[in-house]
């Protein structure tokens, strides 16, 4: 499988999986992995998925979480994260690595906001509502019986 095909299939995987698995590193250097909503899923989050249209080349990731969560404490100490998309039954997976950054743009935070999140936050302006941005620098994975790896350009 060439790099162009690997990137095309990787983007397809990112747009179809329901969950994404995010790994952070705690204060003792131990990894912590948890499932999170995949905002690139066109089926689950069609309105948010449109935000990514111009960022397919860099595999940009947005995630929502509580500011008070343990994952945010980990990211404050070490912003390096791994994000994993998979379809285990089809033997397909994609691991992306990069640096997590807090989104401070209130316009973007409101653009991705869903009203049913009031179960977790008061509003898009709630200080406990955090959006993370990740521009991965490395990708690796498999598609059925083909392994692949490619580097991604860092954001300019």
C-alpha positions, 0 to 999 in steps of 0.5 A: 500500500502506498502512502496516498492510499494509506492516507485515504483509507486512514481518513475514511477510518477517522470519518466512520468510527464512533469512538476514538481512544486517547492516551495521555501520560500521568505524573508517574509516566504511566499511560492512560487510555480512554474512549471519547466521542469521535467528532470526525464521525460523519454519522454521529456528528455531521455538523462538526465533521464539516469543520474538518473539510479543509484539514484532511491533509493534516489529519486535524483532531478536535476533542471535547472534555471537562477542564477538571478531568484527569486527562486535562491534568495529564495534558497540562504536565505532558501534552504529548498524546496518542489517538487511536481509531479502529474497526477491530472486526475488519482488522483496521486501525490508525494511531496518530501521535501529536501534541494536544493544545487547548482551543481558546477560540470561543467561536470554534468552541461554539461551532462544535457545541451540541445542545445535549451536552448540557448534561455535562456543561452549562453552555459552550462558555462553561469554564469546565468545557474544554476543546482540545486540538491535535495536529498529529505529526506521525501516523501508523496502523494497518488496513486488513493485512497491510501495515503502514506508517507516514509522517505528517507535516507539522502545522505552520 
